[in-house]
């Protein structure tokens, strides 16, 4: 692909480059560091994807090992709901696939800004409960 076939533009709010191949109707997919995508102190809605690697299976029937991993779906849903509450995230939708997970979430940092120190500490303990040594 020739560089003269591409044009680069920027979103006005964050100056993120979006490269569009003028010879195609599809934008070129580019990864960005989270610090460029998520603006602290500004509410946002995000589509997050987490994928398994090395032929690992998240849920369903794994043809490679012959095992079924459907029991993980409920665990993932429960954990997602728990973490969303701790971090003041609204989960708008979630899809657990055989080797990856999609979550559409809304983060509202204004909520977090009004938490007292005790509320923050309580949420920390929910995430990291004390363990007997």
C-alpha positions as CSV (number, residue, x, y, z in Angstrom):
1,X,0.0,0.0,0.0
2,X,1.4,3.4,-1.0
3,X,1.6,6.1,1.6
4,X,0.0,8.6,-0.8
5,X,-3.1,6.4,-0.8
6,X,-3.7,7.2,2.9
7,X,-4.9,10.3,4.5
8,X,-4.5,11.0,8.2
9,X,-7.1,12.9,10.2
10,X,-7.5,13.7,13.9
11,X,-10.5,13.8,16.2
12,X,-10.9,17.4,17.4
13,X,-11.2,16.5,21.1
14,X,-8.2,14.3,21.6
15,X,-6.1,14.6,18.4
16,X,-6.1,10.8,17.8
17,X,-4.9,9.8,14.4
18,X,-7.4,7.9,12.3
19,X,-5.8,6.6,9.2
20,X,-8.2,6.0,6.3
21,X,-7.2,4.2,3.2
22,X,-8.7,6.3,0.4
23,X,-8.6,3.3,-2.0
24,X,-10.9,1.3,0.4
25,X,-14.1,2.0,2.3
26,X,-12.6,0.5,5.4
27,X,-10.5,2.4,8.0
28,X,-7.2,0.8,8.8
29,X,-7.4,-0.7,12.3
30,X,-4.8,0.7,14.7
31,X,-4.2,0.1,18.3
32,X,-3.8,3.0,20.7
33,X,-2.5,3.2,24.2
34,X,-5.2,3.4,26.8
35,X,-4.0,6.9,27.8
36,X,-5.0,8.2,24.4
37,X,-8.4,6.5,24.4
38,X,-9.6,7.1,27.9
39,X,-9.8,10.7,29.2
40,X,-9.6,10.7,33.0
41,X,-12.5,12.6,34.7
42,X,-14.7,12.3,31.6
43,X,-17.5,9.7,31.3
44,X,-17.2,7.3,28.4
45,X,-18.6,4.2,26.9
46,X,-16.2,1.5,25.8
47,X,-16.3,-1.8,23.9
48,X,-13.6,-4.0,25.5
49,X,-12.4,-7.4,24.1
50,X,-10.3,-9.9,25.9
51,X,-9.0,-12.9,23.9
52,X,-7.5,-16.2,24.9
53,X,-4.1,-17.1,23.5
54,X,-2.3,-20.4,22.7
55,X,-5.4,-22.3,21.7
56,X,-6.8,-21.8,25.2
57,X,-10.6,-22.1,25.5
58,X,-12.8,-19.8,27.5
59,X,-16.2,-21.5,27.2
60,X,-17.9,-24.2,25.2
61,X,-16.6,-27.4,23.8
62,X,-12.8,-27.4,23.2
63,X,-12.2,-29.6,20.2
64,X,-8.5,-29.8,21.0
65,X,-8.8,-31.2,24.5
66,X,-12.3,-32.6,24.3
67,X,-13.4,-30.8,27.5
68,X,-16.4,-28.5,28.0
69,X,-15.8,-25.2,29.7
70,X,-19.4,-23.9,29.9
71,X,-19.1,-23.7,33.7
72,X,-16.9,-20.6,33.3
73,X,-19.8,-18.5,31.9
74,X,-21.5,-18.0,35.2
75,X,-18.2,-17.3,37.0
76,X,-17.3,-14.7,34.4
77,X,-20.7,-13.0,34.7
78,X,-20.6,-13.0,38.5
79,X,-17.1,-11.6,38.6
80,X,-17.9,-8.9,36.0
81,X,-20.9,-7.7,38.0
82,X,-18.9,-7.7,41.2
83,X,-16.0,-5.7,39.6
84,X,-18.4,-3.3,37.9
85,X,-19.9,-2.4,41.3
86,X,-16.5,-2.0,42.9
87,X,-15.3,0.3,40.2
88,X,-18.6,2.2,39.5
89,X,-18.9,0.8,36.0
90,X,-22.2,0.1,34.2
91,X,-22.1,-3.0,32.1
92,X,-24.3,-2.4,29.1
93,X,-23.8,-5.7,27.4
94,X,-21.6,-8.8,27.6
95,X,-20.9,-11.7,25.3
96,X,-18.9,-14.7,26.3
97,X,-17.6,-16.5,23.2
98,X,-15.6,-19.7,23.0
99,X,-12.2,-18.0,23.0
100,X,-12.9,-14.4,23.8
101,X,-15.1,-12.0,25.8
102,X,-16.9,-8.7,24.7
103,X,-18.0,-6.2,27.2
104,X,-19.6,-2.8,26.5
105,X,-19.3,-0.7,29.6
106,X,-19.9,2.9,30.7
107,X,-17.5,4.5,33.1
108,X,-18.5,7.6,35.1
109,X,-15.6,9.0,37.1
110,X,-17.9,11.7,38.5
111,X,-19.4,9.0,40.7
112,X,-16.0,8.0,42.0
113,X,-15.1,11.6,42.8
114,X,-17.8,11.8,45.5
115,X,-16.8,8.7,47.4
116,X,-15.5,9.2,50.9
117,X,-12.2,7.7,52.1
118,X,-14.2,5.0,54.0
119,X,-16.1,4.1,50.8
120,X,-12.9,3.7,48.8
121,X,-11.3,1.6,51.6
122,X,-14.5,-0.6,51.7
123,X,-14.2,-1.2,48.0
124,X,-10.5,-2.0,48.3
125,X,-11.2,-4.6,50.9
126,X,-13.9,-6.1,48.7
127,X,-11.3,-6.5,46.0
128,X,-8.4,-7.6,48.3
129,X,-9.9,-9.3,51.4
130,X,-7.6,-9.9,54.3
131,X,-6.1,-13.4,54.3
132,X,-4.8,-15.4,57.3
133,X,-1.1,-16.1,57.0
